[in-house]
């Protein structure tokens, strides 16, 4: 049996799957947490990878082949997108990596939008700058930490950095289209870096990783395993889920994402739909919300309950939360673009202010944000026949059942597994095979929830839109 490894280095943790390259069957897995925060020392990802693998190997550029990694034929790394890993001439970070959910570069994002115009960004780059994107973080570094900016010789993304570590830190670093497409200085339509845009933002062009083809090898680990090019986490999830035409993935993890694999992405000057690339040579139109599963975590803490208890409370509540409306912008928001926003609870009355309705309002608030994202994707021409629900919050029965009603389409919930890591493993198997297409693994099975057309869902969607317009004017 040939075995491959898929790595998911997400915001919160590293997950590793060891998989049968022929069938996609998961043979073993491991995980390890990451530090909390929106700025993280990249070495924490390396340590977490080794811990998740159960490896007693070292990480001095010599050995990455212990534990789950031992004897694998190929390895691919998927990771959170956009994170700025700025390295000096010795290959060491000049500061902690700024993650996708760090919004300090909101002023720089606004100035970049103004400098070139939304039509330029959408048509020539594929994305319109928001604080998540790497280019805005580099602009912030130049303006706010010029002495650190002067030391930057190379800029990588989280998956680039980990692949570079696994390869023994070769002279040349590499990336792939999916992750490069989320930087803001890679043109998806043209398939190349836009050095002019990066120079405008950062004042010069540091060394950037070479962009590999979808199934092009990135080298080998010290143990002799072939290294795949890796990819961004959402592109890996699309591979792991085996998305088909009409399928739209809705992931409710640290962030909320709504995306589909498509032949191409239609430019969206509003910036709501990012025209990313996927990991197969196609497009990955995507909308992202900053606030997703952590809204449920925070509500559970507020009520002094576990997530399981929160789920039961939400199921016991009135379907419409008794009129309570939560605008769940606890960490600012990306869609809509409201980086300075805060959470807002509206519609409070003595009759509805209870733990059950609070729990339900949190569930509905997160899902209403994602339902609006789904509507925008549909309006852009992407067919939406089924929503494939993933992420930690998909374990919640209240979330699953309400999603079908609020989305208005069939919701499929695949059997719980690490879909990002599985997608990375599928890419590793693809690179190993040398075939023209990824291996045809059977998509994960799961449960299906169909909408009933309940009237409360329309009322909830209307209240949510009305309160957001009242509070934020959008």
Kinemage of the C-alpha trace (Angstrom):
@kinemage 1
@onewidth
@group {chain A} dominant
@subgroup {mainchain}
@vectorlist {calphas} color= white
{ca unk a 1} P 0.000 0.000 0.000
{ca unk a 2} L 1.316 3.454 -0.948
{ca unk a 3} L 0.659 6.027 1.762
{ca unk a 4} L 0.636 9.825 1.551
{ca unk a 5} L 0.380 12.652 4.079
{ca unk a 6} L -1.914 15.666 4.083
{ca unk a 7} L -1.207 18.555 6.468
{ca unk a 8} L -3.681 21.275 7.436
{ca unk a 9} L -1.983 24.137 9.262
{ca unk a 10} L -5.044 26.192 10.166
{ca unk a 11} L -5.490 29.222 12.390
{ca unk a 12} L -6.082 27.159 15.513
{ca unk a 13} L -4.145 23.921 15.002
{ca unk a 14} L -2.211 21.539 12.783
{ca unk a 15} L -3.993 18.389 11.629
{ca unk a 16} L -2.218 15.530 9.840
{ca unk a 17} L -3.803 12.625 7.959
{ca unk a 18} L -1.985 9.536 6.726
{ca unk a 19} L -3.983 8.224 3.772
{ca unk a 20} L -4.044 5.309 1.316
{ca unk a 21} L -2.987 6.962 -1.960
{ca unk a 22} L -5.241 4.727 -4.070
{ca unk a 23} L -8.536 4.888 -2.164
{ca unk a 24} L -8.294 7.970 0.051
{ca unk a 25} L -8.962 5.911 3.177
{ca unk a 26} L -7.660 7.621 6.317
{ca unk a 27} L -5.215 5.320 8.080
{ca unk a 28} L -3.989 7.506 10.957
{ca unk a 29} L -4.200 11.070 12.148
{ca unk a 30} L -2.787 13.520 14.658
{ca unk a 31} L -3.260 17.115 15.748
{ca unk a 32} L -1.620 19.811 17.857
{ca unk a 33} L -2.799 23.319 18.825
{ca unk a 34} L -1.451 26.683 17.691
{ca unk a 35} L -1.105 29.770 19.880
{ca unk a 36} L -4.124 32.063 19.954
{ca unk a 37} L -3.923 35.526 18.428
{ca unk a 38} L -3.732 37.290 15.072
{ca unk a 39} L 0.082 37.499 15.034
{ca unk a 40} L 2.078 34.293 15.530
{ca unk a 41} L 5.730 33.252 15.463
{ca unk a 42} L 5.934 30.868 12.442
{ca unk a 43} L 8.109 28.483 14.462
{ca unk a 44} L 4.922 27.561 16.362
{ca unk a 45} L 3.547 25.999 13.169
{ca unk a 46} L 6.708 23.942 12.727
{ca unk a 47} L 6.552 22.719 16.329
{ca unk a 48} L 2.855 21.902 15.956
{ca unk a 49} L 3.514 19.932 12.766
{ca unk a 50} L 6.083 17.808 14.558
{ca unk a 51} L 3.838 17.371 17.583
{ca unk a 52} L 0.858 16.398 15.423
{ca unk a 53} L 3.026 13.832 13.644
{ca unk a 54} L 4.210 12.437 16.975
{ca unk a 55} L 7.670 12.956 15.550
{ca unk a 56} L 10.876 12.732 17.554
{ca unk a 57} L 12.725 14.125 14.559
{ca unk a 58} L 14.579 17.397 14.747
{ca unk a 59} L 13.815 20.550 12.834
{ca unk a 60} L 17.261 21.962 12.167
{ca unk a 61} L 16.931 21.538 8.419
{ca unk a 62} L 18.047 17.915 8.628
{ca unk a 63} L 15.131 15.707 9.663
{ca unk a 64} L 11.368 15.796 9.141
{ca unk a 65} L 10.583 12.106 8.850
{ca unk a 66} L 9.462 10.794 12.231
{ca unk a 67} L 6.092 9.655 13.575
{ca unk a 68} L 3.217 9.804 11.076
{ca unk a 69} L 5.595 11.179 8.446
{ca unk a 70} L 7.854 8.103 8.518
{ca unk a 71} L 7.859 6.122 5.296
{ca unk a 72} L 5.262 8.257 3.504
{ca unk a 73} L 5.672 8.421 -0.261
{ca unk a 74} L 4.487 12.034 -0.622
{ca unk a 75} L 3.457 15.008 1.537
{ca unk a 76} L 1.475 18.167 0.791
{ca unk a 77} L 0.763 21.105 3.084
{ca unk a 78} L -2.403 23.204 3.054
{ca unk a 79} L -2.623 26.218 5.342
{ca unk a 80} L -4.502 29.346 6.276
{ca unk a 81} L -4.272 31.915 3.504
{ca unk a 82} L -2.925 35.479 3.375
{ca unk a 83} L -0.615 35.344 6.424
{ca unk a 84} L 2.469 37.556 5.995
{ca unk a 85} L 5.703 35.677 6.726
{ca unk a 86} L 8.390 38.327 6.195
{ca unk a 87} L 11.947 36.947 6.314
{ca unk a 88} L 15.367 38.574 6.572
{ca unk a 89} L 18.484 37.630 4.597
{ca unk a 90} L 19.107 34.671 6.910
{ca unk a 91} L 15.616 33.309 6.380
{ca unk a 92} L 14.393 34.327 9.835
{ca unk a 93} L 11.129 36.226 10.474
{ca unk a 94} L 11.577 39.951 11.089
{ca unk a 95} L 8.395 39.842 13.224
{ca unk a 96} L 5.506 37.525 14.046
{ca unk a 97} L 3.456 36.527 10.997
{ca unk a 98} L 0.324 38.648 10.629
{ca unk a 99} L -2.609 36.297 10.044
{ca unk a 100} L -5.639 36.673 7.796
{ca unk a 101} L -7.811 37.777 10.723
{ca unk a 102} L -5.498 40.621 11.764
{ca unk a 103} L -7.332 43.815 10.761
{ca unk a 104} L -4.699 46.426 11.664
{ca unk a 105} L -4.052 47.086 7.957
{ca unk a 106} L -7.592 48.385 7.280
{ca unk a 107} L -6.355 51.953 6.505
{ca unk a 108} L -3.773 50.594 4.056
{ca unk a 109} L -6.430 48.432 2.375
{ca unk a 110} L -8.634 51.488 1.880
{ca unk a 111} L -5.766 53.500 0.376
{ca unk a 112} L -4.862 50.673 -2.010
{ca unk a 113} L -8.465 50.446 -3.194
{ca unk a 114} L -8.496 54.181 -3.771
{ca unk a 115} L -5.101 54.276 -5.513
{ca unk a 116} L -6.035 51.838 -8.290
{ca unk a 117} L -9.822 51.643 -8.134
{ca unk a 118} L -12.039 48.639 -7.495
{ca unk a 119} L -12.470 47.887 -11.216
{ca unk a 120} L -8.697 47.501 -11.615
{ca unk a 121} L -8.372 45.195 -8.631
{ca unk a 122} L -11.314 43.005 -9.598
{ca unk a 123} L -10.451 42.801 -13.297
{ca unk a 124} L -6.645 42.659 -13.296
{ca unk a 125} L -5.816 41.046 -9.947
{ca unk a 126} L -8.969 39.086 -9.110
{ca unk a 127} L -9.437 40.431 -5.585
{ca unk a 128} L -10.195 43.841 -4.075
{ca unk a 129} L -8.015 44.612 -1.034
{ca unk a 130} L -9.420 44.067 2.441
{ca unk a 131} L -7.300 43.857 5.619
{ca unk a 132} L -7.009 40.058 5.294
{ca unk a 133} L -4.805 40.165 2.204
{ca unk a 134} L -1.022 40.004 2.334
{ca unk a 135} L -0.461 43.160 0.289
{ca unk a 136} L -2.239 45.297 2.871
{ca unk a 137} L -0.109 43.830 5.653
{ca unk a 138} L 3.082 44.624 3.738
{ca unk a 139} L 1.837 48.184 3.230
{ca unk a 140} L 1.207 48.410 6.986
{ca unk a 141} L 4.702 47.100 7.710
{ca unk a 142} L 6.250 49.716 5.423
{ca unk a 143} L 4.282 52.557 7.013
{ca unk a 144} L 4.214 51.529 10.659
{ca unk a 145} L 7.433 49.504 11.121
{ca unk a 146} L 9.838 50.883 8.496
{ca unk a 147} L 12.972 49.567 10.233
{ca unk a 148} L 11.547 46.031 10.082
{ca unk a 149} L 10.389 46.529 6.498
{ca unk a 150} L 13.945 47.459 5.517
{ca unk a 151} L 15.156 44.039 6.707
{ca unk a 152} L 12.693 42.039 4.607
{ca unk a 153} L 14.383 40.017 1.852
{ca unk a 154} L 11.702 37.374 1.158
{ca unk a 155} L 7.935 37.125 1.699
{ca unk a 156} L 6.174 33.776 2.060
{ca unk a 157} L 2.727 32.580 3.089
{ca unk a 158} L 2.138 30.001 5.853
{ca unk a 159} L 1.975 26.992 3.523
{ca unk a 160} L 4.986 28.242 1.535
{ca unk a 161} L 6.975 28.552 4.756
{ca unk a 162} L 6.114 25.049 5.972
{ca unk a 163} L 6.862 23.477 2.592
{ca unk a 164} L 10.185 25.358 2.599
{ca unk a 165} L 10.956 23.946 6.051
{ca unk a 166} L 10.077 20.393 5.015
{ca unk a 167} L 12.324 20.723 1.947
{ca unk a 168} L 15.277 21.753 4.130
{ca unk a 169} L 15.046 25.492 3.349
{ca unk a 170} L 16.351 25.354 -0.233
{ca unk a 171} L 17.596 28.482 -1.993
{ca unk a 172} L 14.325 28.789 -3.899
{ca unk a 173} L 10.971 28.847 -2.122
{ca unk a 174} L 7.787 27.845 -3.944
{ca unk a 175} L 4.033 28.311 -3.729
{ca unk a 176} L 0.940 27.471 -5.802
{ca unk a 177} L -1.739 29.448 -7.664
{ca unk a 178} L -4.408 29.081 -4.995
{ca unk a 179} L -2.351 30.655 -2.229
{ca unk a 180} L -0.650 33.213 -4.486
{ca unk a 181} L -4.118 34.358 -5.601
{ca unk a 182} L -4.871 35.543 -2.071
{ca unk a 183} L -1.902 37.893 -1.747
{ca unk a 184} L -3.246 40.851 -3.715
{ca unk a 185} L -0.084 41.040 -5.831
{ca unk a 186} L -0.673 37.980 -8.020
{ca unk a 187} L -2.880 38.409 -11.084
{ca unk a 188} L -5.227 35.447 -11.394
{ca unk a 189} L -6.349 36.405 -14.939
{ca unk a 190} L -2.744 36.775 -16.144
{ca unk a 191} L -1.193 34.017 -14.015
{ca unk a 192} L 1.742 36.126 -12.826
{ca unk a 193} L 2.936 38.375 -10.035
{ca unk a 194} L 2.186 42.068 -10.461
{ca unk a 195} L 5.452 43.581 -9.278
{ca unk a 196} L 4.163 47.092 -10.011
{ca unk a 197} L 1.334 46.692 -7.498
{ca unk a 198} L 3.619 45.215 -4.841
{ca unk a 199} L 6.190 47.985 -5.343
{ca unk a 200} L 3.463 50.597 -4.894
{ca unk a 201} L 2.399 48.994 -1.592
{ca unk a 202} L 5.793 48.048 -0.158
{ca unk a 203} L 8.165 50.426 -1.899
{ca unk a 204} L 10.158 47.612 -3.516
{ca unk a 205} L 9.782 43.963 -4.558
{ca unk a 206} L 11.258 41.391 -2.137
{ca unk a 207} L 11.956 37.838 -3.282
{ca unk a 208} L 8.726 35.923 -3.890
{ca unk a 209} L 8.197 32.149 -4.131
{ca unk a 210} L 8.023 30.560 -7.584
{ca unk a 211} L 4.477 29.524 -8.482
{ca unk a 212} L 4.268 25.801 -9.218
{ca unk a 213} L 1.774 23.964 -11.395
{ca unk a 214} L -1.146 22.134 -9.810
{ca unk a 215} L 0.636 18.771 -9.659
{ca unk a 216} L 4.263 19.928 -9.830
{ca unk a 217} L 6.624 18.593 -7.178
{ca unk a 218} L 8.201 21.059 -4.753
{ca unk a 219} L 11.165 18.824 -3.890
{ca unk a 220} L 11.591 16.145 -1.245
{ca unk a 221} L 11.634 15.903 2.521
{ca unk a 222} L 14.755 14.712 4.323
{ca unk a 223} L 13.124 11.283 4.520
{ca unk a 224} L 12.767 11.098 0.723
{ca unk a 225} L 9.036 11.807 0.480
{ca unk a 226} L 7.955 13.772 -2.573
{ca unk a 227} L 6.629 17.225 -1.694
{ca unk a 228} L 3.503 18.535 -3.377
{ca unk a 229} L 3.124 22.240 -4.159
{ca unk a 230} L 0.635 22.645 -1.313
{ca unk a 231} L -2.300 25.056 -1.455
{ca unk a 232} L -4.542 27.391 0.478
{ca unk a 233} L -6.946 25.826 2.952
{ca unk a 234} L -10.133 26.449 0.990
{ca unk a 235} L -8.636 25.088 -2.226
{ca unk a 236} L -7.609 21.989 -0.278
{ca unk a 237} L -11.111 21.657 1.165
{ca unk a 238} L -12.554 21.716 -2.370
{ca unk a 239} L -10.222 18.838 -3.249
{ca unk a 240} L -11.038 16.925 -0.082
{ca unk a 241} L -14.792 17.321 -0.493
{ca unk a 242} L -14.700 16.395 -4.178
{ca unk a 243} L -16.971 19.340 -5.083
{ca unk a 244} L -19.058 18.787 -8.211
{ca unk a 245} L -20.904 21.304 -10.440
{ca unk a 246} L -23.714 22.831 -8.399
{ca unk a 247} L -21.991 22.109 -5.090
{ca unk a 248} L -21.077 25.073 -2.904
{ca unk a 249} L -18.993 24.518 0.205
{ca unk a 250} L -20.032 26.403 3.329
{ca unk a 251} L -17.378 26.068 6.013
{ca unk a 252} L -18.081 27.264 9.558
{ca unk a 253} L -14.749 27.238 11.338
{ca unk a 254} L -12.681 30.105 12.745
{ca unk a 255} L -13.841 31.957 9.641
{ca unk a 256} L -16.925 31.355 7.566
{ca unk a 257} L -16.322 30.634 3.892
{ca unk a 258} L -18.639 30.063 0.947
{ca unk a 259} L -16.945 28.851 -2.239
{ca unk a 260} L -17.213 26.680 -5.320
{ca unk a 261} L -14.891 25.273 -7.941
{ca unk a 262} L -15.619 27.019 -11.242
{ca unk a 263} L -14.060 27.340 -14.671
{ca unk a 264} L -13.351 30.987 -13.869
{ca unk a 265} L -14.430 33.783 -11.548
{ca unk a 266} L -16.451 36.789 -12.684
{ca unk a 267} L -14.797 40.074 -11.547
{ca unk a 268} L -16.586 41.611 -8.561
{ca unk a 269} L -15.602 45.272 -8.041
{ca unk a 270} L -17.456 45.317 -4.708
{ca unk a 271} L -14.749 43.015 -3.360
{ca unk a 272} L -17.259 40.703 -1.700
{ca unk a 273} L -16.422 37.781 -3.999
{ca unk a 274} L -12.708 37.036 -4.163
{ca unk a 275} L -11.682 35.585 -7.514
{ca unk a 276} L -9.213 33.083 -6.102
{ca unk a 277} L -7.638 30.195 -7.985
{ca unk a 278} L -8.261 26.610 -6.927
{ca unk a 279} L -5.708 23.800 -6.662
{ca unk a 280} L -6.518 22.176 -10.030
{ca unk a 281} L -6.084 25.024 -12.512
{ca unk a 282} L -9.625 26.419 -12.253
{ca unk a 283} L -11.204 29.261 -10.298
{ca unk a 284} L -12.423 29.324 -6.703
{ca unk a 285} L -14.860 32.232 -6.265
{ca unk a 286} L -15.121 32.722 -2.513
{ca unk a 287} L -16.735 34.895 0.117
{ca unk a 288} L -15.377 34.981 3.645
{ca unk a 289} L -16.736 36.169 6.980
{ca unk a 290} L -14.453 36.758 9.945
{ca unk a 291} L -17.078 35.641 12.436
{ca unk a 292} L -18.217 32.030 12.449
{ca unk a 293} L -17.732 29.207 14.963
{ca unk a 294} L -16.065 31.489 17.507
{ca unk a 295} L -19.361 33.381 17.815
{ca unk a 296} L -20.870 30.163 19.150
{ca unk a 297} L -17.846 29.655 21.412
{ca unk a 298} L -18.221 33.168 22.810
{ca unk a 299} L -21.960 32.807 23.340
{ca unk a 300} L -21.427 29.519 25.170
{ca unk a 301} L -18.912 31.221 27.479
{ca unk a 302} L -21.301 34.118 28.073
{ca unk a 303} L -24.066 31.718 29.085
{ca unk a 304} L -21.719 29.506 31.113
{ca unk a 305} L -22.531 26.462 28.996
{ca unk a 306} L -20.622 23.930 26.915
{ca unk a 307} L -21.070 23.872 23.143
{ca unk a 308} L -23.200 20.742 23.489
{ca unk a 309} L -25.454 22.563 25.971
{ca unk a 310} L -25.573 25.602 23.675
{ca unk a 311} L -26.797 23.342 20.882
{ca unk a 312} L -29.582 21.947 23.077
{ca unk a 313} L -30.597 25.454 24.135
{ca unk a 314} L -30.786 26.588 20.501
{ca unk a 315} L -32.949 23.583 19.612
{ca unk a 316} L -35.326 24.348 22.516
{ca unk a 317} L -35.722 28.018 21.519
{ca unk a 318} L -38.347 29.577 19.298
{ca unk a 319} L -37.289 28.989 15.655
{ca unk a 320} L -36.840 32.747 15.141
{ca unk a 321} L -35.167 33.269 18.566
{ca unk a 322} L -38.262 35.132 19.694
{ca unk a 323} L -37.266 38.118 17.558
{ca unk a 324} L -33.729 38.474 18.923
{ca unk a 325} L -31.263 39.429 16.176
{ca unk a 326} L -27.502 39.139 16.590
{ca unk a 327} L -25.232 40.948 14.147
{ca unk a 328} L -22.240 38.700 14.923
{ca unk a 329} L -19.398 41.077 14.054
{ca unk a 330} L -17.402 40.319 17.206
{ca unk a 331} L -14.016 40.622 15.456
{ca unk a 332} L -14.945 43.302 12.937
{ca unk a 333} L -16.086 41.876 9.614
{ca unk a 334} L -14.796 41.187 6.123
{ca unk a 335} L -18.109 40.508 4.343
{ca unk a 336} L -19.531 43.107 4.542
{ca unk a 337} L -16.317 45.130 4.799
{ca unk a 338} L -16.683 46.490 8.349
{ca unk a 339} L -13.281 46.044 10.048
{ca unk a 340} L -14.226 48.298 12.954
{ca unk a 341} L -17.625 46.738 13.625
{ca unk a 342} L -18.668 45.120 16.889
{ca unk a 343} L -21.381 42.634 17.748
{ca unk a 344} L -24.895 44.005 18.172
{ca unk a 345} L -27.906 42.340 19.794
{ca unk a 346} L -31.229 43.844 18.720
{ca unk a 347} L -34.877 43.184 19.476
{ca unk a 348} L -34.461 42.552 23.223
{ca unk a 349} L -37.602 42.331 25.337
{ca unk a 350} L -38.276 40.798 28.730
{ca unk a 351} L -40.327 38.110 27.035
{ca unk a 352} L -37.501 36.886 24.758
{ca unk a 353} L -34.361 37.579 26.793
{ca unk a 354} L -33.487 34.045 27.865
{ca unk a 355} L -30.650 31.590 27.402
{ca unk a 356} L -32.503 29.567 24.755
{ca unk a 357} L -33.168 32.539 22.513
{ca unk a 358} L -29.644 33.893 23.044
{ca unk a 359} L -28.219 30.569 21.872
{ca unk a 360} L -30.578 30.495 18.895
{ca unk a 361} L -29.768 34.104 17.953
{ca unk a 362} L -26.063 33.233 17.813
{ca unk a 363} L -26.750 30.302 15.472
{ca unk a 364} L -29.057 32.378 13.269
{ca unk a 365} L -26.685 35.352 13.159
{ca unk a 366} L -23.798 33.261 11.847
{ca unk a 367} L -26.025 31.482 9.330
{ca unk a 368} L -27.662 34.678 8.062
{ca unk a 369} L -24.222 36.087 7.231
{ca unk a 370} L -23.394 32.921 5.302
{ca unk a 371} L -26.808 32.819 3.604
{ca unk a 372} L -26.209 36.318 2.247
{ca unk a 373} L -22.806 35.202 0.987
{ca unk a 374} L -24.463 32.230 -0.721
{ca unk a 375} L -26.983 34.573 -2.371
{ca unk a 376} L -24.179 36.779 -3.714
{ca unk a 377} L -22.347 33.790 -5.157
{ca unk a 378} L -25.543 32.620 -6.849
{ca unk a 379} L -26.165 36.117 -8.241
{ca unk a 380} L -22.678 36.081 -9.795
{ca unk a 381} L -23.658 33.130 -11.975
{ca unk a 382} L -22.366 30.238 -9.868
{ca unk a 383} L -24.977 27.439 -9.799
{ca unk a 384} L -26.115 26.566 -6.275
{ca unk a 385} L -27.982 23.265 -6.072
{ca unk a 386} L -26.525 21.928 -2.845
{ca unk a 387} L -24.610 23.356 0.106
{ca unk a 388} L -21.890 21.114 1.537
{ca unk a 389} L -21.589 22.099 5.198
{ca unk a 390} L -18.226 21.628 6.923
{ca unk a 391} L -16.184 23.011 9.795
{ca unk a 392} L -16.416 22.561 13.533
{ca unk a 393} L -19.858 24.151 13.816
{ca unk a 394} L -21.306 21.613 11.367
{ca unk a 395} L -21.364 19.189 14.313
{ca unk a 396} L -24.221 21.235 15.785
{ca unk a 397} L -27.678 19.851 15.047
{ca unk a 398} L -29.186 23.329 15.477
{ca unk a 399} L -26.777 24.706 12.876
{ca unk a 400} L -27.411 21.884 10.392
{ca unk a 401} L -31.186 22.081 10.567
{ca unk a 402} L -31.402 25.880 10.483
{ca unk a 403} L -28.903 26.061 7.610
{ca unk a 404} L -31.213 24.173 5.258
{ca unk a 405} L -34.079 26.589 5.993
{ca unk a 406} L -32.021 29.791 5.816
{ca unk a 407} L -30.025 28.753 2.732
{ca unk a 408} L -33.123 27.494 0.935
{ca unk a 409} L -31.283 24.531 -0.613
{ca unk a 410} L -30.429 20.979 0.340
{ca unk a 411} L -27.619 20.860 2.882
{ca unk a 412} L -25.248 17.906 2.873
{ca unk a 413} L -23.089 17.349 5.944
{ca unk a 414} L -20.215 14.974 5.119
{ca unk a 415} L -19.017 12.478 7.666
{ca unk a 416} L -16.722 14.371 10.040
{ca unk a 417} L -13.133 14.327 8.891
{ca unk a 418} L -10.395 16.850 8.293
{ca unk a 419} L -11.376 17.839 4.768
{ca unk a 420} L -8.520 20.332 4.298
{ca unk a 421} L -5.910 17.758 5.306
{ca unk a 422} L -7.672 15.181 3.132
{ca unk a 423} L -7.482 17.549 0.169
{ca unk a 424} L -3.776 18.082 0.789
{ca unk a 425} L -3.316 14.298 0.867
{ca unk a 426} L -5.214 14.000 -2.419
{ca unk a 427} L -2.852 16.539 -3.941
{ca unk a 428} L 0.136 14.571 -2.636
{ca unk a 429} L -1.237 11.405 -4.263
{ca unk a 430} L -1.808 13.330 -7.500
{ca unk a 431} L 1.786 14.578 -7.611
{ca unk a 432} L 3.029 11.078 -6.864
{ca unk a 433} L 0.949 9.531 -9.667
{ca unk a 434} L 2.038 11.952 -12.374
{ca unk a 435} L -1.513 11.751 -13.793
{ca unk a 436} L -3.341 14.554 -15.586
{ca unk a 437} L -6.138 14.672 -12.984
{ca unk a 438} L -6.353 14.150 -9.199
{ca unk a 439} L -7.142 10.583 -8.051
{ca unk a 440} L -10.856 9.772 -8.131
{ca unk a 441} L -11.466 9.221 -4.433
{ca unk a 442} L -15.061 8.718 -3.346
{ca unk a 443} L -16.415 11.940 -1.750
{ca unk a 444} L -17.147 11.659 1.990
{ca unk a 445} L -20.616 10.323 2.851
{ca unk a 446} L -22.861 12.145 5.288
{ca unk a 447} L -26.335 13.289 6.238
{ca unk a 448} L -28.721 15.394 4.161
{ca unk a 449} L -31.115 18.104 5.363
{ca unk a 450} L -33.776 19.448 3.002
{ca unk a 451} L -35.530 22.814 3.466
{ca unk a 452} L -39.230 22.690 4.345
{ca unk a 453} L -40.006 26.259 3.284
{ca unk a 454} L -40.680 27.350 6.877
{ca unk a 455} L -42.012 30.909 7.074
{ca unk a 456} L -39.805 31.792 10.044
{ca unk a 457} L -36.680 31.549 7.877
{ca unk a 458} L -37.861 34.338 5.568
{ca unk a 459} L -38.763 36.477 8.579
{ca unk a 460} L -35.346 35.928 10.192
{ca unk a 461} L -33.498 36.813 6.981
{ca unk a 462} L -35.569 39.997 6.672
{ca unk a 463} L -34.948 41.086 10.268
{ca unk a 464} L -31.216 40.454 9.920
{ca unk a 465} L -30.944 42.597 6.786
{ca unk a 466} L -33.096 45.337 8.334
{ca unk a 467} L -31.033 45.553 11.526
{ca unk a 468} L -27.711 45.586 9.658
{ca unk a 469} L -28.955 48.439 7.506
{ca unk a 470} L -30.172 50.263 10.608
{ca unk a 471} L -26.874 49.878 12.477
{ca unk a 472} L -24.268 50.012 9.696
{ca unk a 473} L -26.067 51.431 6.691
{ca unk a 474} L -25.203 48.459 4.448
